[in-house]
Amino acid sequence: MSRPLVGRVGAAVLAAVLLGAGFAAAPAGAATLALTQYVNPFIGTDNSNSPNPVPGGAGGSTYPGAVVPFGMVQFSPDTPTASPSGYRYGDTSIEEFSLTHFNGAGCANNEDLGLLPITGAIGTSPGTGWTGYAGRYTKANESAAPGYYKNKLDTYDTTVELSATQRSGFMKLTYPNTTSARLLVNTSRSATGSRTGSIGISGSQLTGSVTGGGFCGSSKTYQIFYVIQFDRAPSGFGTWLGGTVSAGSASTSGTNSGGYVTFDTSSNTTVQAKIGISFVSLANAQANLAAESPGFDFAGIRTAADTKWNDVLNRVQVTGGATADLQKFYTALYHVFQNPNIASDTNGQYRGFDQAVHTASHTVYQNYSGWDIYRSWAALIALVAPNEASDIAKSMVLDGQQGGLLPKWSHNSNEHFVMTGDPGPIIVGSMYAFGVRGFDTAAALTLMDKSASGGTTQGQAIRGRESGYLSRHYVYEDPSDSLEYSASDFAVAQFAKAVGDTTKYTTYMQRAQWWQNVFGPDSGYIQPRGSTGTWAWPVVPSSNSGYTEGNPSQYTWMVPYNYQGLINLMGGRQTAVQRLDHHFTQLNGGLTQPYFYIGNEPEHGVPWAYNYAAHPQGTSSAVRRVMNESFTTGPGGLPGNDDLGATSAWYVFAALGMYPATPGADVLALHGPLFPSASIIRPSGTIRITGTGAGQGAQYVQSVSVNGVATTKSWIRYGDIAGASTLSYSMGSSPSSWGTSVSDVPPSYNDGFTPPPAAPELGTNLAQGKAVTGSASCNSAESPDKAVDGSLAGNSKFCSTAATKSLQVDLGSAQNVSAFVVKHAGLGGETTGWNTGAFTIQTSTDGSSWTTVASVSGSRASRTYHPIATRSARYLKLNVTTPANDGNGAARIYEFEAYR
């Protein structure tokens, strides 16, 4: 038998194979740092602290097993209670080690081709009693690092080590001294049930196929071809089919099928196995294995995987932070690079969305969690991996050309139509906005237009509600879906403009502005609207009924390309800031709280809404709170599903001090970095970010310069940093005046409609903090002073059930008053049915003689604005005559404000 090739050429060949797939190391002149030491693959593998997450969304749903960047293989353990990720840190037994996993998807998925080492006799057929063979383990024996996983199955006294290349897995097994060391190979079982498979055993090689699929309840399947090679011939073998085990059988196929090999480890306890896979053919699986894992040098494979990860992580070099912050940052970056996955084989062949085999000269990628990754992942991958992003964009266009449309939520070569909206155009548009070129832009725009014109992919429309959307200018079945359509239209418009199609730009910008058609003028929220135009009432801001994984409070902020219009509809910057402060009462509130929910993607960009209200200190505070409280270094360290890198991408941007606040556009909202120094090393030049004084406790921007030029603007464009560039911050522990002018806010896009009129700049609230009295309170926590404290947060309101309900404010001296604002129950996250129905506002100079200056009846608005002819007054009174518009007997006033 010839000596294995790796024994002659060593690990250097393996590293060269990996690097040859398009993953560049840090360029010459940039020192390579040891960064894999900061990655903890167990972060996100157990539940987070969200009190009411989306189903399957309680934790990061990450996996700790071996993978290389964008690898086709994700070789990882599967544990009993781990759906949807395959692994849960709290479990202490392993059912198998399988070859495919998703990083943080919300539905059970993958776990194809399960392998399990055991010792002893085979009793019950693994085809009907697989989980009975699970091996228990002790946590102290488990470890993981980028490209490597190790554990010991106490049940079998067997140590398992895993590593991987792009298209192959490597398994090193250390058995006890025994004549019955076995490896079970399950060719049917996956996370979504059992399907047909096959196995053939020939000496030290096993070959066959498995059928996977069923993602999120789909009936669609895919086939994986595999080859397993051992470093020595087994001493025995057999197969099973259903409940029958056939010792000595060399092949079988069908549902609940599989096979096993037996080794005599009496004199040599180590058995090595390497597994190549392909979605095209067995021959390609064999070729992939031969090209990427030519021998049995486990240490060399592991070293090459670590090198690959270290090179990729070095594309973003941060220094100067605490160890815990470095761990969170580099683990997040590690997760960002796990998806999408390479789908093409070493010969360039891949299975397309038409289910035919094609050949490409570039790397082809598949697996897109579209609804999740369009928020910030797409911009980040364009920024830190532009070459790979170019191939990803090419791949998405190929998917569209072969299947019909740009992918929405796809698994391998199947579109599964999971979630809502039309995210493909936003992903491609965002990557283009952040400098990605080298793909067919004309074809991409054609596919975008096709989707918005009723087109289908694999026989089904992505925009299933497009007809009604075009006729009504909103989606009546789901206001959150309406926002998703408008968000996609905005991205199409920006992409069309960038590639020179002004006609499509005009068309799609008009549609993008239809977001306003689901903003309730009375409720002040994005809310349901009937097919005839009627507004649903009342609106419960915390209710997720009728929304896709969210509620009115959360979706109201999902208009990132026109915060100016949204803020004006809310009544202006002051109200917007108060509402944001209220929103950030909680950071991971889940589906049924009227608060921020970092664990799910629709709100990922909301912290930067403060920038648009010229209040960047709110952004800096909220972002840092989320980073410190919702992300940790423990197994529950991700606040929600990572969703193929989406949640981790948020953290990477947050730590770098900027965020792509407008998906589909090139805008980066600024909030200041966590680390004193960061470098994004790109082919076009290094982006250097310096943060003088940056670190924990110094989250507020004091000043900024871009390429040496000072700016007070709280945003930049990608073009400002596209080449070699420098962003310099001075950071401090207290807010500054930076970014607080109305001319400093990031851009909103008003083409396509007549924008809402600008809300008046009201100035200082004369009533805030002044002496106040009122009718008897509902309880001591809801006293009159809460109506003049300037805050909506923390349920801060005045409540009264007295027969006569009133508030009286003493301004301390006579003041000129020209306007009042009353903020009702809805703005505090309570049902809008409790908004005040009727009231009067009176003024007085002496506290005894009163003049009625505003009289309101039949109201149901969450915020009411009352301009009056300017008059002098020291005393102000709010008299509530109808406390609610739904018959409730309590008056609830969150703020009673007065202005000059």
N, C-alpha and C positions, 0 to 999 in steps of 0.2 A: 504494500500500500504506500503511495507516495506521501511525502511529508506535506502537511497543510501549507498552503501558500503563506498564511500569516506568520508561520514560523520562520519564513525566509525574509519577509519584507517588514514585518512588525507593524506596530500601531500607526506609524507614520502614513502608511498606505490607507488605513481606515480613516484617519483624519482627512487625508486628501480627498477620499471619496465623498465624505460629508461636505467638505468645503466646496467641492466641485459642483454642488447643486444650486449654486447661486447665493450662498450665504457668505458674505464677505466678513473678514475679521476687521478690527480697527485699522484704519489706514496708517501708512508709514508716518512716523513722527508722533503718534499718540501712544502713550504707554498703556499696555494691557494690564488691567487691574484684576485681582482675584475676586470675582464677584459671585460665583456660584455658592460660595460659603454663606452668603446671606439668604439663599433661597430655602424656604421650608415648605416642601410639597404637602405637608399636612394642614397648612392654613386653608380653611374653607371646607374641610372634610366633615364637619359636623354642624349642628344647629347654631343659628345666630340668636340674637335677642329680640327679633321682631315678634310682637305679641299676636299678630294676626296676618301672617304672610299669605301670598298666593299659594294655592295647592302645590306642594312640591318645592316651595320656595323658602323653606325655613333656614336653609344654610347655603353655603357656597356650592355644594354638589361638585366639588373638585375631586380629583383622584390623585393618589400619591405615587403611582407607578412610573415606569420608565418610558420616556418619550424624548425625541429630539425636536427642535423647532419645526412646526407644521407637519410632524411625522404622520405617515400613513398608519403606523403602528403605535398604539398606546397600551403597553403591556402592564397590567395592573391587577391587583387582587380585587375580588368581589366578595362582599360580606352580606349577611342575611337581611339586614334592615336598611340597606343602603340605597334603594331606589330613590331618585333617578340616576345617581352618579355611578353606582357600582360599589362604592366603598363608604363606610361610615366609621369614623374614628372610634366611636364608643363600642363598636362590635369587637368581639374577641375570638371570632372564628372566621375562617375563610372557606368559601365554597368552591372557588377556582381562581386561577389566574388567566384572564382572557386578553385577547389581542386588540380589542377596539373599545374606546370610551370617548365620551364627550366631556369637555371641561365645563361643567356647570349648567347643562341643559335642564329644563324643568319637567321633562317627561322621561320615563324609562327608555333606555336606548342602548344599542350596541351590546357589549359583553359577548362578542362572537368568538368562537373556538376556545372553549374553556379547557384548561389543563390543570390537573391536580395530582401531585405526587402523593403516594400512599405507601404503606408497607402492609404485608400480610395478605391473607386470602381475599378474593372477591366473592362476596356472598350475594346479597340482593343485587340485581342488575342495576348498574348506574343509569340505565335508560329509564327506569321507573323510580329509582331511589337515590338520585344523585346527591341530594343535600345530606343524606345520611353519612356520606363520606367526608363531610366538611371537617377541616382540621382546626382545633383550638390553638390559640397562641397566647404568649405572654407579652404584654406591651413593651416591656424592657428590651425584648429581643427584636423589636421592629425599628427600622430606620429607612430613611429615604433621602435622596439628593437628586439634583437634575440628572436624568439619564440612568438612575439607579434606584433599586428597591431591594430590601433584604428583610427576611423574617424567618422565624423557625416555627414549624408546625409541631407543637408539643405532642399532639395525638400520634404523630408518626416519627417523632424524633428526627425530623428532616429539615434542613436549612435550605431556603429558597432565595436565590439572588436573581434579579432581573436587570437587563439592560436592553438597549434598542439602537437600531439605525433608522433611517427614514422609512424603509419598507420591510424591516425584519425585526424580530425580537430574539433575544438571547436569554437562555435560562440555565443557570448553574445550580445543580441539586447536590446537596451533601447528605446522603442517607446514612443510617446506622449500618453496622456490619450485618448483612442479611442476604438471604438468597431470594427474598420476595420484595425487593424494591420495585415499585411500579409507577408508571405515569399513565393516568387516565386522560383520554382525549375525547372530549364531548363535541360531536359534530352537529348537534341539533339544538342544544339549549342556548338561548340568549336572554337578554333582559325582558323581552316581550313575548316569550313563549318558545315552544319547540317547533322546529320546522325540519324539512328534509335536509340530509347531509350525507356525506360519503367518506369512506376511509379505505385506503389500501396500504398494506404493510409489506415492505420488501427489504429485508435485512435491516440496516440502520436508517432507513428512510421511510417516512409516512407521507402519503399524498392524498388529496381529496378536495372536497368543497363543503362549504356551509352556506346556509341560506339565512339571512338576517332581514330586519326591517320592522314594520309595525310601529314606527315612531308616532307617538301621540295618537294612537288608535288607528293609524292608517293601515290599509290592506296591502300597500306596496312593499315589495321585497327587493333584495339585491343578493348577489352571489359573490362569495369570496373563495378564491382558490388558494390552497395552502400547500406548503411542503415543509416537513419537519425532518431535520437531520440530526442524528446523535453522533457523539464522538466515539462510540463503539456499538457493536451489534448487540441487540438484546438477547437474553437467554431464553425468552419465551414471549408469546404474544397471544392476542385473542381479540374478539369483537363482541359487541352486544347490539341487539335490536329489540326495542321494547323491553319486555321482561326476561328475555332469553340471553344468557351469556354463552358464547361459543369459544372455548379455549382452543387455540391453534388455528382459528379462522383468520385469514389474511385480508378479508375485505367484507364490507357490508355497506348498505345505503338505506335511506329511509328516515322517517321521523323517529325520534328517540334512539338515534344510532350513535355509535362511537366505537372506540377501540382502546386497547392498552398494550403496553410493552413492559416486560419484566427484565430486571437486571440483577445479576449476582454482584453485590457490593462487599463481599466478604474480604477481599484483598484491596479493593479500590472503591472508596465510598463516594467518589465524585462522578456524576454523570452530567454532561453538557448537552444541551439541545438548542438548536437555532431554527427559527421559523420564518419563512418568507411568505408573503401574501401578495395577491394581485386581485383586482376586480375585473380583470380581462381574461386570464387563462392560467392554467397550471404551468405551462411553459414559461410564462412571464413571471410567475411566482418563483420558479426555479432560477430564472435569470436574475431577478432582483436579489435573491439570496446569494447567489454566486458573486454578484458585483459588489454587494455591500458587506457581506460577512463571509469572506472566502475561507476562513479557517475556524479554529476553536480557541481563540485567544480571548477569553472573557474579559480579562483585565484590560486588554487593548481596546475592546469595544467600549468598555465603561469609560476609559480615559478619553477616547475619541468623542463620546457623547458629552462628557464634562467640558471638553475643549470647545465643542460646538456651542454649547450653551454659554460658556464664558465669553466667546467671541460675540455672540448675539447680544448678551447683556451689556457688553462693553460699548455698544452703540449709544448707550445713555450712561454716562459716568457721573455719579453724584458723590460728593465727598463732604465730610465735616459734620454729618449728623450722628445722632445716637444710634447704637446698634439696633435697637428695636425698630427705629424708623427705616434704617437700611434694609432690615429684614422685610418689612412690609412693602417697601418700594420694589425691591428686586424680586420678591415673590410675585407681586402684581405684574411686573414686566414679564416674568417667566410665564405667567398664565396668559398674557396677551399673545404670546408667540405660539400657543398650542393649536390654534385654529385660525383659518380653515386648514384642511389637511391635504397634503399632496395626494392626488388621485392618479397621476400618470406613472407608468412604470419606467424603468431605466432605459427602455427602448423608445420611449415617447408615446406609447399607446395608452389609451384611457377609454373608459366607457362613458359615452356622452348622454345627454338628456333625451336623446332619441333611442337610447339603449343600444346603439350601434357602437362598434369599436372604431376609434379615430386615432390619428397620430398627430402630435404637436411637436414643434421644435422648441417650445418653452415649457416650463413646469406648469402643469394644470392642477388647479386647486378645486376642492369641493367642500361642502358643509358650511352653510351660512345661516346663522341665527339672525336673520335680517332685522326684525323688529327691535332687537336688542343692540346690535353692533353698529347701527347707523348713528347712534347718538354721539359717541366720541371715539369708538374703536377705529372706525374707518379713517378718521383724520389722523389718529395716532399712528396707525400702521403706515400711512402715507408719509408721515413726518419722519419716523425712525427706520422704516424699511421700504424706501421708495422703489427699489428694484423688484422686491417681492410683490409690493402693492401693484406694480404695473402688470405682473403676471396674474395677480388675482383679478384685476379689472378685465384683462383679456379672457380669463377663464369664465367670468360672469357673462361676458358678451357671447362666448361660445355656448354657454348654457342656454342663453336666450335664442341664439340662432338655431340650435338643435332641438330645443324643447318648445320654444315659442315666445318666452318673455324672460327678462332678467329674474334670477331666482329670488324667492321671498324667504322661505325657511326650508332649505333643502338638506337632504341627507343622502350623501353619495350622489347617485345619478337620478334621484327622485325628488320631485317637488312635493312638499307635504302641506303647504298652504296654512301653516300654523300661525296663529296670532292675526293681527289685523293690519289694514293699510297696505301700502305698496313700497316697501323699504328699498328694493333693489336700486331704483333711480337715485335715492338719497346716498346710498353707499358709493356708487360709482361717481356721482356728482361731487361728493365730499372728497373723495380721493383725487379727483381732477382739480378741485379747488385748492388742494394742498400739494399740487405740483406733479401729480402722477400723469405721465403721458405714455406713449408707446402702445396704446390700444386703439381700436377702430372707433373713433368718436362718432362718426356718422352712423355706424351700425348701432352704437349705444343709444343715440338720440332716437333712432327709428324704433328701437325696442321700448324706450320710455314712452314714446307717443302711442305706440301700439297698445301698451297696457292701459293707458288712460283713454283708450278709444274702444274698449271692449274686447281686446285681444285675450287669447288663452295660452296657457302652457300645459303640456301634457293633458290637454282636453278640458281644462278648467280655467276660468278667469281668476286673476289675482284680485282685481277690483270687482268683486261680485255685486257691489252696490253702486257702480258707476252710473248706471242709467238714471236712477233716482237722484244721485248727486248732481248730475248735469241739469236735470229738470228743475230741482228745488234749490240748488246751490247749497245744499247741506245733506248729510246722511241722517235721516230721521230715526233709523233704528238704533243708532248708537252715536252719541255726540263725540265720543273719543275716536271712533272710526272716521267721523267727519274731519276731525283735526288731522288724523293721519293722512287722509287723502290730500288735504290742503298742504301739509308739510311736504308730501311727495311732489305736488304741483310746484311748490316753491323751488325745490331742488331741480326739477326739470327746467323751469324757467331760467334759473341761474346757469345751468349747463348749456341750454340753448343759446343764451346770450354770449357765453364764453366762446362757443364754437361758431358764432356768427349768424344764427338763425333768429332774426328779430321777430319774425311772425310768431314762431312758437313761444318766444319769450313773452310777448304781449298776451297771448292766449293763456299761458300757464300762470303768469302773475295775476291775471284777473281771477283765475280759479283759486290761487293761493289765498287771496283775501277773503274768500268765503268763510274763513274761520269766524268772522264777526257774526255770521248768521246763527251760530250756536252759543253766543254769549248773551245770557239773559239780562236784559236791561234792568229788570227789577231785582233779580237775585244777585247780580254781580258775579255770577259763576258761569262757566261752560256747563250747559245743562241740556236735558232732553227737550226735543221739540217735535211736535206731532207732524204727521204727513201733510196736514193742511196749514201748518204754520203756527199752530197754537203752542204756547209754552206750558210745559208740565208745572204743576204747583201742588204743594210746596216743594221746594228743593231742600233736601237734607244733605249738607255738605260732606258728611261722613259716610253716606250710603253708597255702596258700590253697585247697586242695582242698576242695570242698564249701561254700565261702563265696562270696558275691557281692562281688567286688573287695575282698578283705580277708582277714584270717586271725584265728585265735583271740585272739592278743594284742591285735589292734586292735579287734575287735568286743566284747571283754569290757567295754569302757568305754562301750558305747552303750546305757546305761540312765540317761539324764540326768535323768529324773523321779524316780528312786529310788536315788540314789547312797548314801543311808544304808543301804538294804537291801543293796546290792552290797558296800559297805565292811564291813558286819558279816559277810557271808558270806566275805569275804576274810580275816577275822580281826581287823579293827580298823584304826584310822587309821594306826598305825605301819607295818603291812604295806602298806596302800594307798599310803602315801607312798613307801615303798621300791620298790614295783612301778611307780609312776609315774616315779620317778627312773630306774629301769632302762628304762622305755618311751621316755624322752626321750634315750636314748643317741644315737639318730639322730633327725633331724627330718623326713626325707623318704625313709624307708627302702624304700618300694615294697611290693609284694605279698608278698614272701617273706623279710622280715626281721621279727623280733618287736619291732619298734619303731614309733614314731609315724610317721604318713604324712600330712603336711599336704597332699600333692598329691591326695588323694581325700577325699570328703566325710564318710564315716562317723565319722572321728575329729576333725572340726573342733572339737568342743566339749570334747575331752579335757583340754586344759590347765586348764580350770576345775574339773576333778574335785579338784584340790588344795584348792580353797576348801571343798569339802564334807568334806574331811579336816582342816579347821581348820589348813591349812598354805598360806595364800595367797601366801607368798613363792615357793612352787613355781610357782604360776600366773604370777606376775609375771615370774619368770625365764624360764619356758618360752615365754611369749608374746613377750617381747622377743627371745629368741634366734631364734624363728621369723621374726619381723618383719625382723630384721637379716640372717639367714643364708639364708633361703629366699625372700625377696622382694628383688629388686634393681631397678635402673633400666635394666638391659640387656634385649635381646630375649628372653633366657631368664629374665626377671625374675619370672615366676609359677611356683610350684612344681609345678603340674599344670594340667589343663584348667580354664579359668575357669568352664565349665559355666553359661553364661548369667548370669554375675555372682556365682555362689556363692562362689568363692574370693576374689574382690575384696571381697565383703561381709564376709568374715572379717577382712580387713585393716582395713577401715574401722572396724569395731567394736573391733578390737584397739588401734588408734591412739587411739580415743576413751576407752579405759579401762574398757569394759564389754562384756558379751556376753550374748545371750539363750540362756542355758545349757540351758533346758528348752523345746524346741519345743512349741508349743501352750499354753504358760503365759506369764504376764507377768513372769517373773523375769529380772532382769539381774544377773549375777555381776560383781563389780567387781575390777579389778586395777590401775587407775591409768593416766592418759593419757600419751601420748608428748609432746603439745604443751602449753605453758604455758597456752594459751587456746584454747577451742573453743566455738562457738555453733551450735546446731541451731535454725534459724529455721523455726518452724511457725505455722500459722494460729492455734493455741490459745495461742501464747506461745513465747518463746525459751527453750531449755534452755541454760544457760551452764555450761561445765565449765572450772574453773580448776585448774591444777596448779602450785602453788608449788614451784619447783625442778625441774620436769619437764624431761625431755630425755634424750638418750643418756647412759647411765651412772647414771641415777637412776630405776630401774624399780620400786623398792619403795615401797609405800604406808606412810606414817608415821601419817597420820590422815585422816579423812574427815568432812565435814559435808554434810548434805542439807538444803537450804533453811535454812541457818544453825544446824542442830541436829547436834551431833557424834554419830557412831555408830561402833561397833566392828564392826558387822555387815558381812560381805563381800558384801552383795547389797542390792538395792532392788527395788521393784516398779515397773512402768510408771506406775502411778497416782501415784507419788511425784514424777514429773517430767512428768506429762501436760500441765500448763499451764506458765506462766512459772515457771521453777525454776532452782535453782543447785546444782551438785555441786562442792564445793571439796575438793581434795586437797592434802596436803603430801607431796612425794615425796623420796626419798633414795636413796643408793647402797648402803645396808645394810638387811637385813630388820628389821622392828620387831615389836612384839607385837600390832599391829592384826590383827583377824580370827582370832586363834589360840585363842579360847575355843570350846568345843563349842556354846555358845549363839549363836555368831556365824555359823554356817554357813548357806548357803542352804537353803530348804525342800526336803524330799523328800515324796513323796505316798504315804501308806500305806493310804489307803482301798481297800477291795476285797479284802483278804486279811489273814492274820495275818503280820506282818512277821517277818523273822529276828530272833532274840534279839540284844540288844546285845552286841557283842564286849567282853570285859573290857578296861578301861584298865590296861595292864600297867605303865606308868611307865617308869623308867629301866632300860635293858638293862645288867645288872651285868657282863656278859662283854665288852661292847664295848671294844675297844682294850686289853684286858688281855693279859698274857703268855700265849703259847700254844705248845704243841708238838704234834707229830703224827707219824703214820707217813710214810713216804717219799712225796713228792709226785709227781704225774704229770709236772710240770715246774716250773721255778722261778717261773713266773707264777701257779701255783695252790697256793701255800704255805698252811700252817695259819692264818697271820694274816688271810687273806682271809675266813675264816669268822667272824671277830669284828670286822670293820671297819664293820659297820652298813650295808653297801651291797650291793645286788644288781646295780648298774650295772656296765657294762664287763666283764661275764663274771667278776665278782669272786667266786671260789669256791675252796674247798679240794678238791683231787682227789687220790685215792690209789689205786694198784693193788697196794699191799703185801699180803703174806699176811694180816697182822693190821692192820686199818684202824681208826685211832682218833684222837681229838683230846683234848687235855687243856688246861684253862684254869686259870690261877692268878689268883684274884680279888684277891690281894695281902693280904687279911686275911679273917677269918671274917665271913661275911655271912648274914643270914637269906634263904633261898631258898624260894620257894613255887610257881614255875612255870618251865617251859622251853618254848621254841619252836624248832623245827628247820625250816629252809627248804631245800627240796630242788631238784633240777635244773629242775623245771617252772617254778618262779618265776623262774629265770634265763633263760627263753626256750628251754630245751632240751626234748627229748622227755620226756613224763611217764613213758615206759618206763624212764627212768633215775632216777626217784624211788626213794629208799632203800626196800628191801623189809623189812629187819629190823635192829633196833639196840637197844642199851640205853643208859640214862643213869645215871651213877653220881656220887655225891658223896663228899667226904672232907674231914676237918679237918686231916690231917697229910700227905696225899699218898701214904700207904702203905696205909692201911686204908680200903677202899671199900665203900660201900653202894649197891646197885642201887635206884633210886627209880622208874624207868620201864623197861618192857620191851615192845617193839613187834615184831610179826611180821605177815607178810601184808599189809603196807601198800603203798599205791601213791599216797598223797596228796602233793601238792606242798608243803603246809604242815601240820605236825603240832604240836599244842598239848598240853602235858603238865603239868597242875596236880598238885601234890603237897602232902602235909602239910608245913607250914613247918618247915624244919630249918636248922641252922647248917652252913655249908660254906665252905671256902676254895678247894677244888679241885673241878673239874667234869670229867667225862670222858664222851665220846660214843664208844661202841664199835659199829662197823658190822659186822654179821655177814652180811647179804645186801645187797650194795651197790646193786642195782637190781632192779626187778620184772620185767624182761624178759630176765634172764640176763647182762647186761653186767657185766664184772668190775671196773669202776672205781666207787669211792664218790665222789659229788659232793655236797658240803655247801656251800650258799651262805651260810647263817648258822646259828650255834649260839648261842642267846640264853638268858639267865637273868634271872629277875625276882623281886623280893621278894614 
